[in-house]
Every structure is written in structure tokens, then in C-alpha cells.
Amino acid sequence: MSIETESFDLTFGSIHYAGTRLTIPIDDDEYMVYRVEIANHRRGSSSLVTFHLDRDDSCPEHKTVGQSASAYLSVDEAKQIMQALQQAIKEADDEL
């Protein structure tokens, strides 16, 4: 199982959306995946960091299609989340 990474740069009217999308397989058959998007969401002079998490199940015999959640964060909020994530990664890495 490998993580796929792709960059995107989209404009919808006055909204510019650019960032990275990661597709992370959950099972060996790669039917179930997490998709994580982290992007700069800019409209005019205001800019937010968006975090979108999507769980998708494309296995033909399953009925659940997917679940998703999004957060629109200020730059300071995104920095706080990044610091917490870096700390959790460091602690987990130290335990290995």
C-alpha cells in the first residue's frame, strides 16, 4: 500500500484554492481510502487554510460510500494544529 500525492491549483470565480491531496489506502485491496486535502483558500484579500478529510469505500459489495469533514482555519489556528501534530509525531517516533 502506498500513499499517492497530488498537487492542485483551482480557481472558482473569485476563490483560489491551491494545495496538496494525499490518498492513503486503509485496506490491502485499496477499496477503502482516506483522502486528505490541505490547501490555501483565498478570496480577495482574505486567506484561510483548509483541511478536508474524506473516507471513501469503493468496494462494490459495500453500501457505505463515504464520510467527510472540513475545517477552515486561520493561519494562527493552522500553526497551532501543526505544532500539535509535530509533537505527536515526535512522541510516537521516540517510542519506536
C-alpha positions in Angstrom: 0.0 0.0 0.0 1.4 3.4 -0.9 0.3 6.9 -0.4 -0.5 8.9 -3.5 0.3 12.6 -3.5 -1.0 15.2 -6.0 -0.9 19.0 -6.1 -3.9 21.1 -7.2 -4.4 24.7 -8.2 -8.0 25.7 -8.9 -10.0 28.9 -9.3 -13.8 29.0 -8.9 -14.9 32.6 -9.6 -13.2 34.8 -7.1 -11.9 31.8 -5.0 -8.4 30.5 -5.5 -7.8 27.0 -4.0 -4.3 25.5 -4.1 -2.7 22.7 -2.1 -1.9 19.0 -1.8 -4.1 16.0 -1.8 -3.0 12.7 -0.2 -4.7 9.4 -0.9 -4.0 6.9 1.9 -5.2 3.3 1.5 -6.8 1.7 4.5 -7.1 -1.9 3.3 -4.9 -4.1 1.2 -7.3 -4.1 -1.7 -7.2 -0.2 -1.7 -11.0 0.0 -1.9 -11.1 2.0 1.3 -9.0 5.2 1.4 -8.6 8.4 3.3 -8.2 11.5 1.2 -6.6 14.4 3.0 -6.5 17.9 1.4 -4.6 20.8 2.8 -4.8 24.0 0.9 -4.7 27.8 0.9 -8.3 29.0 0.3 -8.0 32.6 -0.9 -10.9 35.0 -1.7 -9.9 38.6 -2.4 -7.5 39.7 0.4 -8.6 37.1 2.9 -6.8 33.7 3.1 -7.7 30.6 5.1 -6.0 27.2 5.5 -8.4 24.4 4.7 -8.2 20.9 6.0 -10.5 18.3 4.4 -10.6 14.6 5.4 -12.7 12.2 3.4 -13.1 8.5 3.9 -14.2 6.6 0.8 -15.3 3.0 0.3 -15.5 2.0 -3.3 -15.8 -1.8 -2.7 -18.8 -2.9 -4.9 -20.5 -5.0 -2.3 -20.4 -2.3 0.4 -23.2 0.2 0.7 -21.4 3.0 2.5 -20.0 5.4 0.0 -18.1 7.8 2.2 -17.8 10.3 5.1 -16.1 13.7 5.1 -15.3 16.7 7.3 -13.7 20.1 6.6 -12.3 22.9 8.6 -11.5 26.4 7.5 -8.7 27.7 9.8 -6.9 31.0 10.3 -3.2 30.9 9.8 -2.6 31.0 13.6 -5.0 28.1 14.1 -3.3 26.1 11.4 0.1 26.8 13.0 -1.2 25.5 16.4 -2.5 22.3 14.8 0.8 21.9 13.0 2.7 22.3 16.3 0.5 19.7 18.0 0.9 17.3 15.1 4.6 17.7 15.1 4.7 17.0 18.9 2.5 13.9 18.5 4.8 12.6 15.7 7.9 13.2 17.8 6.4 11.4 20.7 5.4 8.4 18.6 8.8 8.3 16.9 10.6 8.4 20.2 8.6 5.3 21.3 9.8 3.3 18.2 
